[in-house]
Amino acid sequence: MGLIGGSMGIDLKKRGFAGTVIGVENVSVNAEAALRLGLADEITSYEECLKRSDIVVVSVPVGSAVKMLPDILDHFKEEGGEGKIVIDTCSTKEQVVRSVKYHPLRTRYVATHPMAGTEYSGPWAAMPNLFDGRACIFADIQESDPKAVKIVERLYDTLNMRPIYMDASNHDVHAAYVSHISHVTSFALALTVLDKEKDEKHIFDLASGGFSSTVRLAKSSPQMWVPILTQNRDNVLRVIDTYLEKMRLFRDAISDCDSDKVEKLIEDANKIKRIIR
Amino acid sequence: MGLIGGSMGIDLKKRGFAGTVIGVENVSVNAEAALRLGLADEITSYEECLKRSDIVVVSVPVGSAVKMLPDILDHFKEEGGEGKIVIDTCSTKEQVVRSVKYHPLRTRYVATHPMAGTEYSGPWAAMPNLFDGRACIFADIQESDPKAVKIVERLYDTLNMRPIYMDASNHDVHAAYVSHISHVTSFALALTVLDKEKDEKHIFDLASGGFSSTVRLAKSSPQMWVPILTQNRDNVLRVIDTYLEKMRLFRDAISDCDSDKVEKLIEDANKIKRIIR
């Protein structure tokens, strides 16, 4: 019942997709908040939730998801709940998909990654309309039951998300480029400036909007990001290395006071305008 | 008549500080736009503007400012305009201040850096309320006439800016940390992802809000940023080097799959919350 699960709860209920939203939340203060904030109609135990739900949404850090998914499919099997569906919302897909690859009920699982979020977490971070207009990745759908996929497509359509289909390993490469690297660069920027702050107390009086937006993701939680960065290690390292090369191009051009080179680099970087409004 | 000069024009007129705003703009399509957008009451030649203005605001790239400031003080002197004031709004201060250090009318110049802006430039980027609540650096005010400083303080007070006083070299160190490095990291991030895009056309379908905010500054213009990065070379290089060290800490921790180390780094980076809401 955090940012993603809670925000889904709000909109799926409000927009009539879900009759009842059952939340599972181990931290009691968060459970109370989830109810009070209207993220779920009720909070139950994990087992009761699995028993009563038609669709189970696993919105937990990826390290937990790889343990939870096989267990949920086991529960489905024990209960004869072969009509049930489980989806996850994790930011990496390859290891998550692998965790149930040979499970007899693999087809009841649909791997998705709704590409939306903020740097905050927990039930208080949940909000309506979080997903509107964003992309949702469906990974390896050929491994899932087509009818289950249809239902999950309807779920994300209710959230006004654009579906994009790709295989899990491809997803992880893309996510490293358009999401994971941004977090690493923000964390490193925060560390750089916090280091300087030890000597100069007032450095942040000067922080303007540009700095804030570049460093915003550095507020993201380690609970979420440690498993993402380690699970997607190879892709993330490859992107970091390309990024370090680009930083070094800038460093050398500035060091040489080579204005033409700096200008060319910035002009090339400006082409990002094609993409980001 | 761009982002900074134009935005000042709007608010200084609207809030009653300026009786008349006279703009200077060499590009004719920009000059027309500035009038149409209400950034200035009229557009005149450089010389006429200097003759008729009580306060001259130099909002040009720092490379031009170092040439323009001595010339403006020369004009003041020729015209016997010793009561006039000139200010600049540049993002580096040390070289700008040095350009008029020994000018006989040095005291008529007040060096300022209003820490506000967006990644856009030109008259169409100008907007009301751009400066509200932001910090404005006053550099080396002991070199300026105290009465002139008072008037300029009133100007920035009209823009609802918090004044902060420091010497020019200190300003450039701070600006490297809280502004210039953010731009370099954004440019490098844009280059990294644009490189990947050559192979994979659809990579940007996945770009979410986090990526956009981290890469936003990469849209900033080379006209503005080449002179900033080269003029503030030594400070920028020092910050880049610290930043590269932090990136390498992350790289190594991820490469070693050392979750504890990654967690510690992220927790440390999270302390930026103290600073940035």
Chai-1 contact restraints between the chains, C-beta under 6 A:
chainA,res_idxA,chainB,res_idxB,connection_type,confidence,min_distance_angstrom,max_distance_angstrom,comment,restraint_id
A,M115,B,L206,contact,1.0,0.0,6.0,A-B,restraint_1
A,M115,B,S208,contact,1.0,0.0,6.0,A-B,restraint_2
A,A135,B,D205,contact,1.0,0.0,6.0,A-B,restraint_3
A,A135,B,L206,contact,1.0,0.0,6.0,A-B,restraint_4
A,I164,B,D205,contact,1.0,0.0,6.0,A-B,restraint_5
A,H174,B,I203,contact,1.0,0.0,6.0,A-B,restraint_6
A,H174,B,L206,contact,1.0,0.0,6.0,A-B,restraint_7
A,Y177,B,V193,contact,1.0,0.0,6.0,A-B,restraint_8
A,Y177,B,K196,contact,1.0,0.0,6.0,A-B,restraint_9
A,Y177,B,I203,contact,1.0,0.0,6.0,A-B,restraint_10
A,V178,B,L206,contact,1.0,0.0,6.0,A-B,restraint_11
A,V178,B,A207,contact,1.0,0.0,6.0,A-B,restraint_12
A,V178,B,F211,contact,1.0,0.0,6.0,A-B,restraint_13
A,S182,B,G210,contact,1.0,0.0,6.0,A-B,restraint_14
A,S182,B,F211,contact,1.0,0.0,6.0,A-B,restraint_15
A,S182,B,T214,contact,1.0,0.0,6.0,A-B,restraint_16
A,V184,B,F250,contact,1.0,0.0,6.0,A-B,restraint_17
A,T185,B,T185,contact,1.0,0.0,6.0,A-B,restraint_18
A,T185,B,L189,contact,1.0,0.0,6.0,A-B,restraint_19
A,F187,B,I266,contact,1.0,0.0,6.0,A-B,restraint_20
A,F187,B,A269,contact,1.0,0.0,6.0,A-B,restraint_21
A,A188,B,Y243,contact,1.0,0.0,6.0,A-B,restraint_22
A,A188,B,K246,contact,1.0,0.0,6.0,A-B,restraint_23
A,A188,B,M247,contact,1.0,0.0,6.0,A-B,restraint_24
A,A188,B,F250,contact,1.0,0.0,6.0,A-B,restraint_25
A,L189,B,T185,contact,1.0,0.0,6.0,A-B,restraint_26
A,A190,B,A269,contact,1.0,0.0,6.0,A-B,restraint_27
A,A190,B,I272,contact,1.0,0.0,6.0,A-B,restraint_28
A,L191,B,K246,contact,1.0,0.0,6.0,A-B,restraint_29
A,L191,B,D268,contact,1.0,0.0,6.0,A-B,restraint_30
A,L191,B,A269,contact,1.0,0.0,6.0,A-B,restraint_31
A,T192,B,T242,contact,1.0,0.0,6.0,A-B,restraint_32
A,T192,B,Y243,contact,1.0,0.0,6.0,A-B,restraint_33
A,T192,B,K246,contact,1.0,0.0,6.0,A-B,restraint_34
A,V193,B,Y177,contact,1.0,0.0,6.0,A-B,restraint_35
A,L194,B,K271,contact,1.0,0.0,6.0,A-B,restraint_36
A,K196,B,Y177,contact,1.0,0.0,6.0,A-B,restraint_37
A,I203,B,H174,contact,1.0,0.0,6.0,A-B,restraint_38
A,I203,B,Y177,contact,1.0,0.0,6.0,A-B,restraint_39
A,F204,B,I275,contact,1.0,0.0,6.0,A-B,restraint_40
A,D205,B,A135,contact,1.0,0.0,6.0,A-B,restraint_41
A,D205,B,I164,contact,1.0,0.0,6.0,A-B,restraint_42
A,L206,B,M115,contact,1.0,0.0,6.0,A-B,restraint_43
A,L206,B,A135,contact,1.0,0.0,6.0,A-B,restraint_44
A,L206,B,H174,contact,1.0,0.0,6.0,A-B,restraint_45
A,L206,B,V178,contact,1.0,0.0,6.0,A-B,restraint_46
A,A207,B,V178,contact,1.0,0.0,6.0,A-B,restraint_47
A,S208,B,M115,contact,1.0,0.0,6.0,A-B,restraint_48
A,G210,B,S182,contact,1.0,0.0,6.0,A-B,restraint_49
A,G210,B,L217,contact,1.0,0.0,6.0,A-B,restraint_50
A,F211,B,V178,contact,1.0,0.0,6.0,A-B,restraint_51
A,F211,B,S182,contact,1.0,0.0,6.0,A-B,restraint_52
A,S212,B,I276,contact,1.0,0.0,6.0,A-B,restraint_53
A,S213,B,S213,contact,1.0,0.0,6.0,A-B,restraint_54
A,S213,B,R216,contact,1.0,0.0,6.0,A-B,restraint_55
A,T214,B,S182,contact,1.0,0.0,6.0,A-B,restraint_56
A,T214,B,T214,contact,1.0,0.0,6.0,A-B,restraint_57
A,V215,B,I272,contact,1.0,0.0,6.0,A-B,restraint_58
A,R216,B,S213,contact,1.0,0.0,6.0,A-B,restraint_59
A,L217,B,G210,contact,1.0,0.0,6.0,A-B,restraint_60
A,A218,B,A269,contact,1.0,0.0,6.0,A-B,restraint_61
A,A218,B,I272,contact,1.0,0.0,6.0,A-B,restraint_62
A,K219,B,K273,contact,1.0,0.0,6.0,A-B,restraint_63
A,P222,B,E263,contact,1.0,0.0,6.0,A-B,restraint_64
A,P222,B,I266,contact,1.0,0.0,6.0,A-B,restraint_65
A,P222,B,E267,contact,1.0,0.0,6.0,A-B,restraint_66
A,W225,B,I266,contact,1.0,0.0,6.0,A-B,restraint_67
A,V226,B,S259,contact,1.0,0.0,6.0,A-B,restraint_68
A,V226,B,V262,contact,1.0,0.0,6.0,A-B,restraint_69
A,V226,B,E263,contact,1.0,0.0,6.0,A-B,restraint_70
A,L229,B,I254,contact,1.0,0.0,6.0,A-B,restraint_71
A,L229,B,V262,contact,1.0,0.0,6.0,A-B,restraint_72
A,T230,B,C257,contact,1.0,0.0,6.0,A-B,restraint_73
A,T230,B,S259,contact,1.0,0.0,6.0,A-B,restraint_74
A,R233,B,I254,contact,1.0,0.0,6.0,A-B,restraint_75
A,V236,B,I254,contact,1.0,0.0,6.0,A-B,restraint_76
A,L237,B,S255,contact,1.0,0.0,6.0,A-B,restraint_77
A,I240,B,R251,contact,1.0,0.0,6.0,A-B,restraint_78
A,T242,B,T192,contact,1.0,0.0,6.0,A-B,restraint_79
A,Y243,B,A188,contact,1.0,0.0,6.0,A-B,restraint_80
A,Y243,B,T192,contact,1.0,0.0,6.0,A-B,restraint_81
A,K246,B,A188,contact,1.0,0.0,6.0,A-B,restraint_82
A,K246,B,L191,contact,1.0,0.0,6.0,A-B,restraint_83
A,K246,B,T192,contact,1.0,0.0,6.0,A-B,restraint_84
A,M247,B,A188,contact,1.0,0.0,6.0,A-B,restraint_85
A,F250,B,V184,contact,1.0,0.0,6.0,A-B,restraint_86
A,F250,B,A188,contact,1.0,0.0,6.0,A-B,restraint_87
A,R251,B,I240,contact,1.0,0.0,6.0,A-B,restraint_88
A,I254,B,L229,contact,1.0,0.0,6.0,A-B,restraint_89
A,I254,B,R233,contact,1.0,0.0,6.0,A-B,restraint_90
A,I254,B,V236,contact,1.0,0.0,6.0,A-B,restraint_91
A,S255,B,L237,contact,1.0,0.0,6.0,A-B,restraint_92
A,C257,B,T230,contact,1.0,0.0,6.0,A-B,restraint_93
A,S259,B,V226,contact,1.0,0.0,6.0,A-B,restraint_94
A,S259,B,T230,contact,1.0,0.0,6.0,A-B,restraint_95
A,V262,B,V226,contact,1.0,0.0,6.0,A-B,restraint_96
A,V262,B,L229,contact,1.0,0.0,6.0,A-B,restraint_97
A,E263,B,P222,contact,1.0,0.0,6.0,A-B,restraint_98
A,E263,B,V226,contact,1.0,0.0,6.0,A-B,restraint_99
A,I266,B,F187,contact,1.0,0.0,6.0,A-B,restraint_100
A,I266,B,P222,contact,1.0,0.0,6.0,A-B,restraint_101
A,I266,B,W225,contact,1.0,0.0,6.0,A-B,restraint_102
A,E267,B,P222,contact,1.0,0.0,6.0,A-B,restraint_103
A,D268,B,L191,contact,1.0,0.0,6.0,A-B,restraint_104
A,A269,B,F187,contact,1.0,0.0,6.0,A-B,restraint_105
A,A269,B,A190,contact,1.0,0.0,6.0,A-B,restraint_106
A,A269,B,L191,contact,1.0,0.0,6.0,A-B,restraint_107
A,A269,B,A218,contact,1.0,0.0,6.0,A-B,restraint_108
A,K271,B,L194,contact,1.0,0.0,6.0,A-B,restraint_109
A,I272,B,A190,contact,1.0,0.0,6.0,A-B,restraint_110
A,I272,B,V215,contact,1.0,0.0,6.0,A-B,restraint_111
A,I272,B,A218,contact,1.0,0.0,6.0,A-B,restraint_112
A,K273,B,K219,contact,1.0,0.0,6.0,A-B,restraint_113
A,I275,B,F204,contact,1.0,0.0,6.0,A-B,restraint_114
A,I276,B,S212,contact,1.0,0.0,6.0,A-B,restraint_115
